[in-house]
Amino acid sequence: MTDWNTDKLVAVNDQYDRENASDGHSRYGAYLRQNANLFRDAWTDEPRPVQDADEFAAHAWTVATGPIMAPGYVQVRPDLRRVTLHQDENDGSLYADIVIPLRHHHITRPGMRFPYTWQDWQEERYRSDEGGYAALFEPDPGKRPAVLTTTTVRIPGWGWGGLPVPSAYEGPKLVDEAREAVSVIAGHINHDAGPIVALILGGDA
């Protein structure tokens, strides 16, 4: 079980990945094989890996998270909706989006309350101990009005160091480099976005 805290938004779970691998080695590795085309350079007829470390990291993260992998090789803290990694369309630089559900007390000013009939995000009723970070779900539709708000924290990846230079588009080397990339990205996201998310959510956890 992951030891979540205010600054840990994402975590790599190698133990679960190994123990639940259909090939006896790695669930993530199996999904990388299924999506190997993402890691081949699209600008050449000769098979070779993508040349850009940021592009490689973005693809590695996409495969490691939902909806491709569920549960993901990268786990997202239960109280968050998703954490995605993207490349800027103009310069190719990385940025991460952290989508946070905001409950009614986060979006009302002092002295203001929504009518009690308005539904909010619902906590998972039966859940294992997640260190106080309960997963939030949409309420049943059609019964009462619902106000379901999210906010997105966007973190630029300028200056993120430590990403591996891609050298493979298949095989064990691809798995090793993809694992390294998502581990590095997870560290940067936690470091840069964790304090911001903690400030937004206050003392909820």
N, C-alpha and C positions, 0 to 999 in steps of 0.2 A: 504494500500500500504506500502510495506517495505521501510524503510528509509535506503537505501544502502549508504555505504561510503567506503573509501579505505581499511579499515581493516575488513569490514563485508562481508564475502564471502558466508555465508549460514545463514539462519534464519528459525526458526520454526514458522509456521503460525497457531496458535490455532483457531483464529477467523474464518478463511476460512474453517478450518477442521470441525468446528461445524456447520457453516451456510450451508454447502454443503453436509452434511452427509445424505445418503439415509436412514439410520436407525434413524435419528433424534438426534444422539449423536456424532458420530465421523467417518469420512471417513477412517482415519488411523486405527481405531478399526476394521472396516469392512475388511480392507486388512490384518490386523493381523490375523483375524479369518480364512481368506482364505489361509494363509500361516503358520498356527499354527504348522505344522510339523517341521518347522525350529527351533522351540523353545523347542522341546522335545529331551531329551537325547537319542542319537542314540546308546549308548553303553549298554543299559539295556532293558530288556523286560518289566519291570515295567514302566508305564507312569510317568515320572517326568521331570521337566524343565532341560535345559542344566545347567551344574554346573559352567561354567566359565563365569565371567562377561564380558570379552573381546569378547568371542564368541557371547554372548547374544547381546551385543552392535552392533557387526558387522551385525547380522541378522536384528536387529531393524532398523539400518540405511538403509540396502538394501531395506527393505519393504517401508521405508519412502520416498524413492527417486525413480526417473525414472530408468529403464522403468516400474517397477511394479506400482508405483503411478505417474500419470501425470494429473494435476500438483501434485507435491509431498507435503507431510506433511512438509518435509524440502525443503525450496526454495533455489535455487542456484542463485547467482547474474547473471543477464542476459548476461553479457559479458564473462562469463566462460562457458566452454562446459559441464563439469560435475565435481562432487566431490564425490569420492567413498571411502569406508572404507573397509579394508582388514585385514586378519590375516596372519602373517608370517608363511610359511609352516614349518619352522624349530622349532621355539620356541612359536608360537601362539600369539606373541605380535601384537598389532594393529599398522597399519599405514594408512595414508590417502593420496590419490592422487588427486591433483587439476589440471585439464587439462585446459590450457589457450590458446586460439587462439592468434597467433602473426601476426599482420598485417605487410605489407612490410616494413614500416619504422622502425619496431622493429628489423628486421633481415638484414638490409643493413648497411654497414659502411659509414662514412662520405664521401661525394663525389660520392657515388654509388647509382644508381637508376635502378630498373627493367624497362624493356620496358613498355610503357604505355598500350600495348596490353595484357599484362599479368594480369589476373584477381586476385583480392584479396578477402579476406572475405568481405561480403556485410552486411551493417547495415540494420536492419529491417526498411522498408520504413515508414510504418504506425504503430506507437507504442505509448503506453501511456508513460507518464513521468516516467522514471526509475532512476531519479537522475543523468542522464548523462551516465549510464551504458547500452548502447544499446546492444541488442542481435545481434550476428553475425551469418550469414548463408553462406552456400556454394553458389557460383554463379551458374547460369544455365550451365549445362555441354554441351560440344560439340561445343561451339561457338568460344571460344578463349582459349589459354593456361591459366592455373591457377596455382599459387603457393600458397598453403594453408598449413601453418605451425602451429603446436601446440607445446607447451612444457608442461612437467609435473613437478609439484612441489610435492615432496614426503616428508611427515612429519611423523617422527616416533612417536608412541604413548607411548613410555616408560615414566613412571611416571605420566601418565594421571590419576588423582584421581577423586573421586566423582561418579564413575559408580555404579549403583545399583547391589546388589547381587540378581540374578534371583531366584524367588520363585514360579513362575507360568508359565505354558505353554498354558493357555487359560483363558478366562474370563476377568473381569474388572481389576484384578490384573496384568495380562499380559500387558494390555493397559497402565496402570499407569506406570509400570516399563519401558516399551519400550519408552514412552514419556520422562521419566526422562533420560534414556540413550541417546537418540538422542539430547536432550537439552544440556546435559553435553558435548557430543562430538562436537556439533556445537560451543560451547564456546571455546573448546580447539583448534579446527581448525581455528577459527577466530583469536585467540590469537597468535598461532604459525605460521600459514601460511599467514595471512593477510599482515604483513609487507613485506614478501618475494614477494608476488604477486604485492604489490604496487611498490616495487623497480623495478621489471621486466617491469611493464607497464608504469612506470614513471608518467607523468601528463596527460595521455590520458583521464581520466574520467572528 
